[in-house]
Amino acid sequence: MYPTFTPPRRVKIGDAAAFAGTTPRAIRHYHQIGLLPEPERGGDGRRRYSYDDMIRLLWIRKTADAGISLEDIRTAFAEGDLGDIEETLGRLEETLAAQRANIERQRAAVQRLRAAGNPLGLLSELVTGRLDHLPPGALRPSDLDTLLVTERVFGPLGAALQASVFIVLATHPGLRAEDDRLDAAEAALDDGVDPADPRVEELAAKRFAHHNALMQAIEEAGLDEAEEELFDVYDADLKGEEDTRMSACEAVTKMPYDFSPARMRCMELTAELIAQDAQNTDTPDDC
């Protein structure tokens, strides 16, 4: 003969939690917010849960697992119709779609990181795609740091355009050597040089000439034509990042630096020379 077994008519909170796949603490919270009515208590003063209590608890757990908030569940129970939560489900569907898009972006970033084998993979796909033809080790760590800052200040498009400079530097040893010389000279300006020192203006002129040499190399390599294609894919690459970006002016005020006044003056003079040259180029000749 088989032994007979009579299930309990009521169970303690620990058994209720175990059956529903939750915790006693969660059940107590349901009681506190009015989501689950307080059950009868036994002679020992402890809660005892009936069949109907367990049914309601199971529905709470299933609904919460679907992503519906406890507040919306409570409202639905209060109105007597768990199925009448169409607006809540609409919001939930939008949230899940956004989460899915974010997960896809994260997966793409992980794949880029694995493919690149270095921190370059953490930058925007617009940037990594721009540099994917360069051999391993062609970019210096300082190049990656610059791209990281540029992307934060000017967005993926700005960093992708900046990548053209690093492509040229990586493939033109002479330009890289000159770039290193200018960097060293600019760093020397931090050693107490007066901003009015003639060396500041001379260095700005050399940096301007070097800039023009880089632009010419970019044009000869056809990179300027490829840059036009970046504008076509920019909006798609930026999608999902709008809320995390700031204006360039705001970014500059938040990014610390340790440049001396002389070095800052050199940078300003260089920028002025570049802007003046661009203006002269865009101005048509008199007839």
Backbone torsions as a table, in degrees:
resi	resn	phi	psi	omega
1	MET	NA	144.7	178.3
2	TYR	-85.5	142.3	178.6
3	PRO	-69.7	142.6	178.5
4	THR	-85.8	148.5	-179.8
5	PHE	-137.5	125.3	178.7
6	THR	-108.7	113.8	-180.0
7	PRO	-64.1	152.0	-179.2
8	PRO	-69.9	148.5	176.9
9	ARG	-77.3	-28.4	176.8
10	ARG	-142.6	150.7	-178.2
11	VAL	-127.3	159.8	178.1
12	LYS	-77.4	167.6	-175.0
13	ILE	-62.4	-35.3	179.5
14	GLY	-64.3	-41.9	178.8
15	ASP	-69.3	-37.1	178.1
16	ALA	-63.6	-43.4	-179.5
17	ALA	-64.4	-43.6	-179.2
18	ALA	-62.9	-41.6	-179.0
19	PHE	-67.8	-39.0	-177.2
20	ALA	-81.7	-9.5	-179.0
21	GLY	76.9	34.8	179.0
22	THR	-134.2	-158.5	-178.6
23	THR	-125.9	155.4	175.5
24	PRO	-57.1	-35.4	179.4
25	ARG	-62.4	-41.9	178.8
26	ALA	-64.3	-40.8	179.9
27	ILE	-63.5	-42.2	178.0
28	ARG	-60.8	-36.8	177.5
29	HIS	-64.7	-40.6	177.3
30	TYR	-59.0	-38.9	178.1
31	HIS	-65.8	-43.9	-175.8
32	GLN	-62.5	-36.0	-177.9
33	ILE	-92.7	4.5	176.8
34	GLY	78.6	15.9	179.8
35	LEU	-81.2	-34.1	179.7
36	LEU	-125.1	117.6	-178.7
37	PRO	-59.2	148.9	176.8
38	GLU	-66.4	130.1	179.4
39	PRO	-83.3	175.8	175.5
40	GLU	-68.1	157.1	178.4
41	ARG	-113.2	147.3	-179.9
42	GLY	-79.7	-175.1	-179.3
43	GLY	-64.2	-21.1	177.9
44	ASP	-88.0	3.4	178.4
45	GLY	83.2	2.7	-178.5
46	ARG	-94.5	153.2	-179.4
47	ARG	-64.3	143.3	174.9
48	ARG	-130.0	124.9	-172.9
49	TYR	-102.0	130.4	-178.9
50	SER	-90.7	-178.5	178.1
51	TYR	-60.8	-46.0	-179.4
52	ASP	-63.7	-37.8	176.6
53	ASP	-60.7	-42.3	-178.3
54	MET	-67.5	-37.2	177.7
55	ILE	-61.5	-46.1	179.9
56	ARG	-64.8	-40.7	179.4
57	LEU	-62.7	-40.7	178.6
58	LEU	-64.5	-40.5	177.9
59	TRP	-65.3	-37.7	177.3
60	ILE	-60.8	-47.8	-178.6
61	ARG	-62.6	-45.0	-179.6
62	LYS	-63.7	-41.8	-178.9
63	THR	-68.6	-41.2	178.2
64	ALA	-65.6	-38.3	178.6
65	ASP	-63.6	-25.4	177.9
66	ALA	-77.1	-6.7	177.2
67	GLY	100.9	2.4	-179.9
68	ILE	-80.6	134.4	-176.4
69	SER	-67.3	155.1	179.6
70	LEU	-63.3	-34.0	179.0
71	GLU	-64.0	-42.7	178.5
72	ASP	-68.4	-35.7	177.4
73	ILE	-64.1	-43.2	-179.8
74	ARG	-62.8	-41.5	178.3
75	THR	-62.4	-42.5	179.9
76	ALA	-63.5	-42.1	178.0
77	PHE	-65.0	-39.0	-178.8
78	ALA	-65.3	-33.5	179.4
79	GLU	-84.6	-4.5	174.7
80	GLY	79.6	12.5	-179.3
81	ASP	-145.4	101.2	180.0
82	LEU	-66.1	-22.5	-178.5
83	GLY	-83.1	-11.8	-176.8
84	ASP	-90.9	62.7	-179.1
85	ILE	-133.7	40.6	-175.4
86	GLU	-59.4	-43.2	-179.6
87	GLU	-63.9	-41.0	178.1
88	THR	-62.5	-42.8	179.8
89	LEU	-65.0	-34.6	177.6
90	GLY	-64.1	-44.3	177.8
91	ARG	-63.9	-40.7	-179.7
92	LEU	-63.0	-40.4	180.0
93	GLU	-64.1	-39.6	177.1
94	GLU	-64.4	-40.7	179.1
95	THR	-63.9	-44.2	-179.7
96	LEU	-64.6	-37.1	178.6
97	ALA	-64.7	-40.4	178.1
98	ALA	-66.1	-40.5	178.5
99	GLN	-64.5	-39.2	179.1
100	ARG	-64.5	-42.5	178.6
101	ALA	-62.9	-38.6	179.1
102	ASN	-66.6	-39.4	178.1
103	ILE	-63.9	-39.6	178.6
104	GLU	-64.1	-38.7	176.8
105	ARG	-65.6	-38.8	178.6
106	GLN	-65.6	-41.9	178.6
107	ARG	-62.5	-42.1	179.4
108	ALA	-63.5	-38.7	178.7
109	ALA	-65.3	-40.6	178.6
110	VAL	-64.6	-41.8	179.0
111	GLN	-64.5	-40.3	177.5
112	ARG	-64.8	-39.7	-179.7
113	LEU	-64.5	-41.9	179.4
114	ARG	-67.4	-39.2	-178.9
115	ALA	-69.5	-39.4	-178.0
116	ALA	-75.5	-34.8	-178.9
117	GLY	72.4	12.6	177.7
118	ASN	-154.6	173.4	-176.3
119	PRO	-58.8	-13.8	177.4
120	LEU	-54.5	-33.4	-178.5
121	GLY	-64.8	-14.7	179.3
122	LEU	-83.9	-11.5	177.8
123	LEU	-81.5	173.5	-178.3
124	SER	-59.9	150.4	177.8
125	GLU	-60.5	-29.3	177.9
126	LEU	-62.2	-33.9	-179.5
127	VAL	-82.2	-48.1	-177.9
128	THR	-63.3	-36.4	177.8
129	GLY	-65.6	-29.2	179.4
130	ARG	-69.7	-29.6	-172.7
131	LEU	-109.9	6.5	-171.6
132	ASP	-69.0	-15.8	-179.3
133	HIS	-88.5	-7.5	179.2
134	LEU	-75.5	144.6	179.2
135	PRO	-69.1	156.0	178.3
136	PRO	-56.7	138.5	178.8
137	GLY	83.3	-1.4	-179.3
138	ALA	-68.5	-30.4	179.1
139	LEU	-95.3	138.7	176.8
140	ARG	-83.8	157.2	174.4
141	PRO	-55.1	-36.6	178.6
142	SER	-65.7	-31.3	176.6
143	ASP	-64.4	-44.4	179.5
144	LEU	-64.0	-38.7	177.9
145	ASP	-61.8	-42.6	179.8
146	THR	-63.5	-41.9	178.4
147	LEU	-63.7	-37.6	178.9
148	LEU	-61.7	-46.5	179.5
149	VAL	-68.4	-42.0	-179.1
150	THR	-62.0	-41.1	179.7
151	GLU	-65.0	-36.8	179.6
152	ARG	-68.5	-38.1	-176.4
153	VAL	-81.9	-47.4	-172.3
154	PHE	-110.3	1.5	178.1
155	GLY	83.7	176.4	-178.3
156	PRO	-57.2	-37.6	-179.1
157	LEU	-64.8	-45.1	179.3
158	GLY	-61.4	-39.9	178.9
159	ALA	-69.3	-36.9	178.7
160	ALA	-65.3	-38.3	176.8
161	LEU	-68.4	-38.0	176.8
162	GLN	-62.9	-30.2	-179.3
163	ALA	-61.3	-27.6	178.3
164	SER	-59.0	-39.1	179.5
165	VAL	-63.6	-43.0	-178.1
166	PHE	-71.1	-29.2	175.1
167	ILE	-63.9	-45.3	179.2
168	VAL	-65.1	-43.5	-179.8
169	LEU	-63.6	-35.1	-178.8
170	ALA	-74.7	-21.0	-175.9
171	THR	-112.1	-0.6	179.0
172	HIS	-129.2	92.2	-177.0
173	PRO	-55.5	-36.9	-179.6
174	GLY	-63.6	-43.0	179.3
175	LEU	-68.6	-35.6	177.8
176	ARG	-65.0	-42.2	179.5
177	ALA	-63.2	-42.3	178.2
178	GLU	-65.8	-38.5	178.4
179	ASP	-62.2	-40.7	178.1
180	ASP	-64.5	-40.9	179.5
181	ARG	-62.8	-43.0	-179.5
182	LEU	-67.8	-38.3	177.3
183	ASP	-61.2	-43.1	179.8
184	ALA	-65.2	-39.9	179.6
185	ALA	-66.4	-39.1	178.3
186	GLU	-67.8	-38.7	177.6
187	ALA	-63.0	-33.1	179.5
188	ALA	-66.8	-21.6	178.3
189	LEU	-67.4	-17.8	-179.9
190	ASP	-77.1	-6.1	-176.9
191	ASP	-90.9	53.1	174.0
192	GLY	74.1	21.0	179.4
193	VAL	-75.4	137.6	178.2
194	ASP	-72.3	135.2	178.9
195	PRO	-56.9	-24.7	179.8
196	ALA	-87.1	-0.2	179.2
197	ASP	-61.5	134.0	-179.0
198	PRO	-56.7	-25.7	179.8
199	ARG	-63.1	-28.2	-179.7
200	VAL	-64.6	-48.4	-179.9
201	GLU	-67.3	-38.3	178.4
202	GLU	-62.9	-41.3	-179.6
203	LEU	-68.5	-36.0	177.6
204	ALA	-62.8	-39.7	178.9
205	ALA	-65.2	-39.4	178.1
206	LYS	-67.2	-40.2	178.4
207	ARG	-65.1	-37.4	177.5
208	PHE	-64.0	-44.3	178.6
209	ALA	-62.7	-39.0	178.9
210	HIS	-66.3	-38.0	176.8
211	HIS	-59.1	-45.3	179.3
212	ASN	-63.3	-37.0	177.9
213	ALA	-65.4	-38.8	177.4
214	LEU	-64.8	-43.9	-179.4
215	MET	-63.3	-37.5	178.1
216	GLN	-66.3	-41.4	178.2
217	ALA	-65.4	-37.4	177.4
218	ILE	-62.5	-43.0	179.4
219	GLU	-66.4	-42.9	-179.5
220	GLU	-65.1	-30.2	179.2
221	ALA	-83.2	-4.0	-179.6
222	GLY	77.4	11.5	-178.0
223	LEU	-72.4	-25.7	179.4
224	ASP	-67.1	-34.5	177.3
225	GLU	-69.8	-38.3	178.2
226	ALA	-65.5	-28.6	-179.8
227	GLU	-64.4	-32.3	179.3
228	GLU	-62.6	-32.4	178.9
229	GLU	-68.6	-24.6	-178.8
230	LEU	-62.9	-34.0	-178.5
231	PHE	-65.7	-27.7	-178.4
232	ASP	-72.5	-31.6	-177.0
233	VAL	-102.9	-1.1	-174.1
234	TYR	-61.6	-47.6	-176.3
235	ASP	-60.5	-40.1	-179.7
236	ALA	-66.7	-38.7	-178.8
237	ASP	-70.2	-31.9	-176.8
238	LEU	-78.1	-17.3	-174.4
239	LYS	-54.8	129.9	179.6
240	GLY	91.5	-7.8	-177.6
241	GLU	-110.8	-2.1	-172.9
242	GLU	-58.8	-40.2	-174.4
243	ASP	-74.1	-14.0	-176.7
244	THR	-98.6	-5.4	-176.9
245	ARG	-94.4	159.8	175.6
246	MET	-132.1	166.3	179.2
247	SER	-69.2	157.6	180.0
248	ALA	-61.0	-41.0	-179.7
249	CYS	-62.9	-41.8	179.3
250	GLU	-66.0	-39.8	-178.8
251	ALA	-64.5	-40.2	-179.1
252	VAL	-61.5	-36.1	-178.9
253	THR	-74.6	-15.4	-177.7
254	LYS	-104.7	-15.3	-178.4
255	MET	-90.7	116.6	-178.6
256	PRO	-73.4	155.1	177.1
257	TYR	-151.2	164.5	-179.0
258	ASP	-127.5	33.4	179.0
259	PHE	-76.8	143.8	176.8
260	SER	-77.4	164.5	175.6
261	PRO	-56.9	-36.3	-179.8
262	ALA	-66.0	-41.0	-179.7
263	ARG	-69.1	-39.8	177.2
264	MET	-62.8	-39.1	178.9
265	ARG	-65.3	-37.7	177.3
266	CYS	-62.8	-42.3	178.9
267	MET	-64.8	-40.5	179.1
268	GLU	-63.5	-45.1	-179.9
269	LEU	-63.1	-39.9	178.5
270	THR	-62.4	-45.0	179.4
271	ALA	-62.0	-38.2	178.5
272	GLU	-64.7	-41.0	179.0
273	LEU	-64.7	-40.8	179.6
274	ILE	-66.2	-43.4	-179.5
275	ALA	-65.6	-41.6	179.1
276	GLN	-64.2	-40.6	179.0
277	ASP	-64.4	-40.6	179.2
278	ALA	-65.4	-38.4	178.6
279	GLN	-66.0	-41.6	179.0
280	ASN	-65.6	-34.5	180.0
281	THR	-70.4	-37.1	-177.6
282	ASP	-79.7	-16.8	-178.1
283	THR	-81.8	119.8	-178.8
284	PRO	-68.6	148.1	178.0
285	ASP	-67.6	150.0	177.4
286	ASP	-67.8	143.1	-179.9
287	CYS	-78.8	NA	NA
